[in-house]
């Protein structure tokens, strides 16, 4: 196998982010009150929990910009605990309030990022990080959770969406020092971990990287899928 290098998607990240936000906004705006308590594809989270999490994502982005990140993540060593705390601290808000808070926060972050420009670096929990890549991270996060919520993607947008999602998913896998080798073969991704290879469809590759693909029973395949879990 000849490992392939995957850079960031070549399309404008702001335009893709805006499209994901628009779809989410339209979906959430149309919800009836009882639908806010429905379960999602993210185990243990309701629709309301998901919106609280989205607001938490943008609170993190604001903290990166405002140099308040250390205070936000203080006393937390694991992501699950942090996410649970962030959802609980929004429990007093009504559904409308949490939705509007997310919208306002996301818009502020979006404006600040555009003012900085794609060549900037920002402070993050792993140190200074390229803003260009960070925009793709939040765009991928929104796409993943939109799928968790069951947000429909128009047929004419599905092909371009899977292209950038595969490209960015591969980029994030290769950011790790111990990453599996990847090779694109038409509509498949060939993944090699040590001496074991696994061929995945494009959809399954994205689902594997975002921890949405069920772990296989075969122990070698299982190790490969676990090694791909980068955007969990």
N, C-alpha and C positions, 0 to 999 in steps of 0.2 A: 504493500500500500504506500502511495505517495501522499503524505499529509498535506493538507491544503490550508493556507492562511486565510482567515476570514476577518476582514476589517469591518468598520461600521457601515451600515447601509448608506448608499450614496444619495438617497433622496433627502430633501429638507426635513429635519426632525421636527421642526415646529409645525409644519403643515400636517404631518402624520399625528402628532400629539393633539392638535386642534380637532382633527377628525374623530379620534378616539373620545375626546372630551365631549364633543357634540353628541355622539351616539349615546354616551352615558347620561348626559343631561336630559336628552329627549326621553330615554327610558325611565329615569327616575322621576321626572316631572309627571309622567303619566300614571304613576302607581296610585292605587287606592290605599287607604290607611291600613287595611288588613294585610295587604301584600308586603308591607314593611316587616312583618313578622315571619314571612315565609323563609324556609331554609334555602341555602344556596349550594352550589357544587363544592364550595370550600367547607369541609366538614366542621360542624359545630357553629358555623356563623350564619346568622339571619341576614336578610337584606339590610336591615338597619345597622347591624354589626359591620357589614361591608362598607357602608357609607362612612361610618365612624372611622374605619381603618383608612379609607381614602383621605379623610381629613387629617388623620395622623401622618400619613405620608407627606402631605403638604406642610404640616407643622415641622416635620423633620427638614424638608427643603428650606423652609423659612429660617430654621435654626442654623443651617449651613451658611445661609447668606448673612444672618445677623450676628454670627459668632456667639450663639447661645447653645450650641450643640452639646457641650459637656454637661450643662445643667439639665438638658432634656433627657439624656440617656444615663444620668447618674444612678448608681445602685443597681443597674441591670447588666447581667452577663449573658443572657440568652434572649433571642428574638421573640420567642413565644410569650415569655413573661412581659416583655415590653409591649407587645401588641395587645395582650389582655389588659394591661394597665391603661393603655391609651383608649381602648373601647370603654372601659368602666368609667373613666373620668369624664366621658361625654354622656353618661346615662341620664343626667338631669335635663338634657336638651330635648325638645320636641323633634319629631321627624322633620318638620319644616325648618327648624332652627339648625339642625345638624347639616341638612342639605345646603342651606344658604351659607353656612359657615365654610363648608368645603368649597363651594363655588367662589366665594370671595377670596379665600386663601389661595386657591389654585390660580385665580386671575392675577393676584399680586406676585406670586412666584413666577408666573409666565412672563409678566412685564419685566420683572427684574432680570430674568435670564436673557431676554431679548436685548436689554440694555447692555448687559455684560458682553454679549457676542459669543459665537461658537468657539472662538480660540481661547477663551478664558479658562482658568482653573478655579475651583471652589473648594472650600473646606468640607470634608465629609468624615464619616466615622472611621474610614481607612486612610485618612490623610488627604492631601491635596489631590484632586481628581479632575480630569478634563470635563468641562461643562457639556461639551458635545456628547460625550458618552453618558453623562448623567441624565440628559434629556431623553435619550433612548431608554435608559433604565426605567424612568417613570412612565414613559409611553408603553413599554412592555408590561409594566405593572398594571396599567389601566386596561390594556388589552386582555391580560390574563383574568383580571377580576370582572371585566365585562362578560367574558365567556362564563365565568362562575355564576354570574347573575342571569345568564341566558339572553343577553343583548344580541339581537339579530344583526348580522352584517349583510348589506345588500350584495346580491350575486356578483355585480360588476366590480365590487371592491375586494372580493375574497382572494383573488389571485395575487394582487399587489400586497395585500396584508400578509399572506403567508410568506411571501418573498422576504419582506423586511424582518418578519419574526424569525425565520430560519437564519438569516444573516446575523441578526443581533444575538440570537441564542448561541450560535457558534462562536461569535466574538467573545461572549462572556465565559463560555467554557474554556476558551483558549487564554483568557486572562490568568487562569490558575497555573501554577508551576507544574502541577502533577496531572494536567489535563489529558484525556484520551486523545488519540489522533483522529482527525475528521477528514472525510473526503466526500464531496458532492458527486453523486452519480445519477444524472438526470433527475428523477423525482424521488430519489432516495438519499439518505445520508449513511455512509458506512463509518462505523465507530470501531476503533481498535483500542483495546485496553490490554497492555502487555501482549499476550499471544492469542487473545480471543477477539473475534470480530462479530459485530452485530449490525445488520442492515435495518434501518428504520424509515418509514414513510416520513414525509416532511411534517405532517401533522403530529405524528407520534414523537418525532424528534423534539419539537417545540414543547409538547406535553411532558416529555421526559425532563427537559431542562427546567421547566417550571413546576416539577414535582406533581404533575397531574396525570402521569401515566402509571397504571397499576404495575407494581413490581412483579416480574415474571417468577415462576417457580424454579426454572433452571438457574443454578447458583452462579454460573459464569455470566449469563445474561443479566442476572440480578445485580451483579457487581458493576456491570457496564452502566445500567440505568441509574444506579446510585451515584456513580461517578459523574454522571451528566447533571445531576441536580444542583444547579447553580443559582437559579432565580427563584428558589423555593421561598 
